[in-house]
């Protein structure tokens, strides 16, 4: 592998295994994500990509293996295996969902404000007394949320209910909500699924912009054009195992990958 | 005769005229007529044993009142038709609104409260009426009103748990009982006064809210409802059977009324004092609940109601948010429990049956989940109406059920739909100017 990198990875997964009863959904998976890098996770349906995401974000508890998250600024290292989802988000890794999970009866702004929850502190007494600190914090929450909405191009629909947005806009709002938690690593689960080419183009530009602003991105995607143009590195999975990893150029010609997608070559 | 609330005859008739005026509506009308016919036949069948057969056990005769069949048939037929017309009209209105892409209309009350021109006069009017109420009417009326005010606070407390955080709690009465018994027992054993017991009762109930919260953290929906229901029964059964602790079914009597700097009060004065106390507590509750709902915490509750997994993935500590909801909901029940004990000067487990939980829940659902104005209205209707309908007291539960069923059909979102105060963003400089509606 050419990837002998000098800097330490921000996400380091080693020997990750996940069993559901007798079914092994993830089998000794090893991979890492570097700072400010776009890594794509591809594989046929049922390969275990979303299971991997759920393990990383604490929704499932992995059967064995190790997930380490390293904050690029402080160098603080955390083992994520036994942490709750909200703790993991607090540590700096946020995600979106394959099937959109917005708070549809809350406004666009409020959705993003929810993301700010773990970065703010006010409690019951602050809420009742509404003292200066609480008011300032609330104001800051609103301002920062609005900035994110401007970035993802939804500032015009700030007071709209999230459920009333178009499909592409809902996908972008999910990314915005995740960004509001101030992550250094963003996990996107099929961000372009169901989008038309125009919406996909907007999304690609947005993902690039997010990377350039200093976030690393790990994404699951079936749109190969998007994956090939966007990612720095690709990890390919099949039946819970990693079958290949490398640059888009390497993956394109990898025999294992072609076999996984198209089936065995006869002869 | 059962009447369906919510359909005024004028509404129905005007809707009908419109229905008949258009030719393509004929199909709809035919269908409605057919269905109404079926409904009336069904009602005839259902009410046959009570409306037609009359057994006289003294003279050992059975009289058949066949004439009643026609009343039932015609009555249910007309009501069913009116209901159909109302629903059709509502559907059309919604369709037209959607076509015009105008946002759903707020309820009139919310609308009025939003406009400062109406808001303050309305508030002044209400507080004026509230202030002179016990002097205009008899102490008996003031007493009933005090009870209604207590249920307002109970409803607002449960509203935090059920309406805002979306956790269906059927054992809310347990916290009410805990508040009442904590005052009764503290007074019995330590001679603690009302004002000292009030916060203690509230805090104890909140503590029990957390205790209940822990085991049910993983549960949602139906499962949560069953467990909370069980919790409510456990508390009542403990109070009923642990004689050494709670004096069992005979209860605790001679609980002192609230004092007012040691002033001696007659019974009437004490009642009126209680009334003003409750007015104060209601205002405090509205203030606190309103602020809680529109804070970082309130937002998190709403998110929890919407989607638990996404909520957690966004960094919200589900455990903490749920427990705070349970504790803050239970706190108000505890306070009202203390007041209940002081008001009746007597507590026994019979006051804290599941029926109480059901009524408080009905207040929240009928009033409109999540809406403070709705809950207030719901409490006033559900508590005052039966009092003034004493003459019909035998049909109370029948009417109660009929109203709830009718509500679910015609206004499933409650009397006042829970219109939420959302952040209305108006530019960055004066960002998040809050749009008031409650």
Interface residues (C-beta under 8 A of the other chain):
Chain A: X57 X59 X84 X85 X86 X89 X90 X94 X95 X97 X101 X102 X103 X104 X105 X106 X107 X109 X110 X113 X114 X115 X117 X118 X119 X120 X122 X123 X124 X126 X127 X128 X130 X134 X137 X138 X139 X141 X142 X143 X146 X158 X159 X177 X178 X181
Chain B: X288 X291 X292 X295 X296 X297 X298 X299 X300 X302 X303 X306 X307 X309 X310 X311 X312 X313 X314 X315 X316 X317 X318 X324 X328 X422 X423 X424 X425 X428 X431 X432
